Every structure is written in structure tokens, then in C-alpha cells.
Amino acid sequence: MAAGSEGPSDATLVAAMARGDQAALAVLYDRHAGLLLGAARRFLGSTAAAEDLVHDVLLEAWRRAASFDPGRGSVRTWLLVRLRSRALDRLRRGQRGRAALAALTATPATDAVGDPERGSEAARAREALASLPEGHRQVLELAYFGGLTMSEIADALGVPIGTVKSRSAGALSKLRRALDPTPATEGGE
């Protein structure tokens, strides 16, 4: 839909969003959600994942509306660049996560043949990781399996670095407790 004769321009809407105008976000959504959803579906291959991505991109546009510079391009391009960037982040996370899961699921079978005890340890580790809250698990997967730094994780998830650090510490603490249920008995056997 052209922005010209059909109401305020996209740039005017983004400026209004920067001032906290929720109605401007609704109009921008109406104009661009279809385009964004179609592009997100092509990137991610799933309607549900595409809808989540469009939601996240529009929330990010809302939060960062003041950073929009009409001299650098159109609002449509600004939104599509954000969408593409977030889609690639998600695809990378998914690939790293799938590779890590494949490695985790392959390891116990190999270990179990040579050392049944290691196979059960790997199974316990997988169960403990799976029991973590989603945010905690995401941070650990991105750090340990994806090789991302805390700053990169914060950017990828769109959260403050302090949140990433606290989630990481909390997740590691929960994993320690899950994997070592008797930490008080340090001494002997």
C-alpha cells in the first residue's frame, strides 16, 4: 500500500512512534505486516516462526523508532533489514542448536558402547539442560554450542547484557545442582 494519499507517510508514523504514539504503530503494522510476514515465511519456512519474528521486529521498531534516519532509506527498507537480520540470527541459532543437539545425542551412544557410565552422565546432562527455563537454556546454548560472546547473545536475543549474565549464572547454578545432587559430601567414599 502506498503511504502517500492514504494517510501520514511511514516516516511520519515512525516519528510519532518515537513519541509514544501506539496508533502510529498500528497503522505501520497494517501497512507492512503482510510484506514482513511473507518475507519471514520465506526465511524461516514456518508460519508460526514467521509470525513471532514479525512481532519481534515490530516491537524492536517501536523501541528504536527514534533511531530511524529517513536519510538512510525508507521505513519499508528499515523494517526489512531488521527482519532479515533477526531471521538470520534465528537461523544461525537453530543451526548451531541442531548441530549441538546432534552432537549431544550422538555422544551417549558412542560413550555407552565403551563406557556405560559416561552414557548415563550424558543423558543426565541432557535432561538437566532440557529442564532449564527457555531463557536460561537459550543463553547456555548460544554461549557453549554457538560460541557467542555475552554481548553477541544480548544482541541476538534483544535483551540487556546484564540479563544474559544473570541467566547464564542462574542456568549454570541449576545445572550444578541437577548434576551433583550431593554437593555437601566432598570428602570420601
C-alpha positions in Angstrom: 0.0 0.0 0.0 1.4 3.4 -0.9 1.8 5.8 2.0 1.2 9.0 0.1 -2.5 9.7 -0.2 -3.6 7.1 2.3 -2.7 9.0 5.5 0.6 10.0 7.0 3.9 8.8 5.5 5.7 5.9 7.0 8.5 8.3 8.2 5.8 10.4 10.0 4.4 7.3 11.6 7.8 6.3 12.9 8.4 9.8 14.3 5.1 9.5 16.1 6.0 6.1 17.4 9.2 7.6 18.8 6.9 10.0 20.8 4.9 7.0 22.1 2.0 7.1 19.7 0.7 3.5 19.7 -1.9 4.3 17.0 1.0 5.1 14.6 2.4 1.6 15.3 -1.0 0.1 14.4 -1.1 1.9 11.1 2.5 0.9 10.3 1.6 -2.7 11.2 -1.4 -2.6 8.8 0.8 -1.3 6.0 3.7 -3.6 6.3 2.7 -6.8 8.2 1.8 -8.7 5.1 5.1 -7.9 3.4 7.1 -8.7 6.5 5.2 -11.9 7.1 5.7 -13.1 3.6 9.5 -12.4 3.8 9.7 -14.0 7.2 8.0 -17.2 5.9 10.4 -17.4 3.1 13.3 -17.1 5.5 12.1 -19.4 8.2 9.8 -21.8 6.4 7.2 -21.8 9.2 4.1 -19.6 9.6 4.3 -19.7 13.4 8.0 -18.8 13.4 7.4 -16.0 10.9 4.6 -14.5 13.0 6.9 -14.5 16.0 9.6 -12.8 14.0 7.3 -10.1 12.6 6.0 -9.4 16.2 9.6 -9.1 17.4 10.7 -6.9 14.5 7.7 -4.5 15.1 8.4 -4.4 18.8 12.0 -3.6 18.0 10.9 -0.9 15.6 8.7 0.5 18.4 11.5 0.6 20.9 14.0 2.0 18.4 11.8 4.3 16.4 13.9 7.3 17.5 16.9 5.8 15.7 15.2 5.7 12.3 17.0 8.0 9.9 15.0 8.8 6.7 18.2 9.9 5.0 19.4 6.3 5.1 16.4 4.7 3.4 12.7 4.1 3.6 10.8 2.7 6.6 10.0 -0.3 4.5 13.7 -1.0 3.9 14.4 -0.3 7.6 11.9 -2.9 8.6 13.0 -5.4 6.0 16.7 -5.1 7.0 15.7 -5.6 10.7 13.6 -8.6 9.7 16.4 -10.1 7.6 18.9 -9.6 10.4 16.7 -11.2 13.0 15.8 -14.1 10.7 19.4 -14.8 10.1 20.1 -14.7 13.8 17.4 -17.3 14.4 18.5 -19.5 11.6 22.1 -19.4 12.9 20.8 -20.2 16.4 18.8 -23.0 15.0 21.7 -24.5 13.0 24.0 -24.2 16.0 21.4 -25.7 18.3 20.7 -28.6 15.9 24.4 -29.3 15.5 24.8 -29.2 19.2 21.8 -31.5 19.8 23.1 -33.9 17.1 26.5 -34.0 18.9 24.8 -34.5 22.3 22.6 -37.3 21.0 25.4 -39.0 19.2 27.9 -38.8 22.1 26.0 -41.1 24.6 25.5 -43.8 22.0 29.3 -43.9 21.4 30.2 -43.5 25.0 27.7 -46.1 26.1 29.4 -48.7 24.0 32.8 -48.1 25.5 31.8 -46.7 28.9 28.2 -47.1 30.1 28.7 -44.7 33.0 29.6 -41.9 30.6 26.5 -42.6 28.6 24.3 -42.2 31.7 26.2 -39.0 32.6 25.5 -37.5 29.2 21.8 -38.5 29.5 21.6 -36.7 32.9 23.3 -33.6 31.4 20.8 -33.6 28.5 17.9 -33.9 30.9 19.2 -31.2 33.2 19.7 -28.9 30.2 16.2 -29.6 28.9 14.7 -28.8 32.4 16.1 -25.3 32.4 13.7 -22.4 31.7 13.8 -21.4 28.0 15.7 -18.1 28.5 18.4 -19.8 30.6 18.7 -22.7 28.1 19.0 -20.3 25.2 21.8 -18.4 26.8 23.8 -21.6 27.5 23.2 -23.0 24.1 24.3 -19.8 22.4 27.4 -19.5 24.6 28.6 -23.1 24.7 27.3 -24.6 21.5 27.1 -21.5 19.4 30.3 -19.9 20.6 28.8 -16.5 21.0 30.1 -13.9 23.5 27.8 -12.4 26.1 27.4 -9.2 24.0 26.6 -11.2 20.9 24.0 -13.2 22.9 22.5 -10.0 24.2 22.2 -8.6 20.6 20.8 -11.9 19.3 18.1 -12.1 22.0 17.4 -8.4 22.2 18.0 -8.3 25.9 20.4 -6.3 28.1 23.8 -7.9 28.7 23.1 -8.0 32.5 20.1 -10.2 31.8 22.3 -12.6 29.7 24.9 -12.7 32.6 22.3 -13.4 35.2 20.6 -16.0 33.1 23.9 -17.7 32.5 24.8 -17.7 36.2 21.4 -19.0 37.1 21.5 -21.7 34.5 25.0 -22.9 35.5 23.9 -23.0 39.1 20.8 -25.0 38.3 22.9 -27.4 36.2 25.4 -27.9 39.0 22.6 -28.7 41.5 21.0 -31.1 39.0 24.2 -32.9 38.1 25.7 -33.0 41.6 22.7 -33.7 43.9 25.0 -34.2 47.0 27.4 -31.2 47.0 27.8 -31.4 50.7 29.6 -34.7 50.6 33.1 -33.7 49.4 35.2 -36.0 51.4 35.3 -39.7 51.0 33.7 -42.7 49.6 
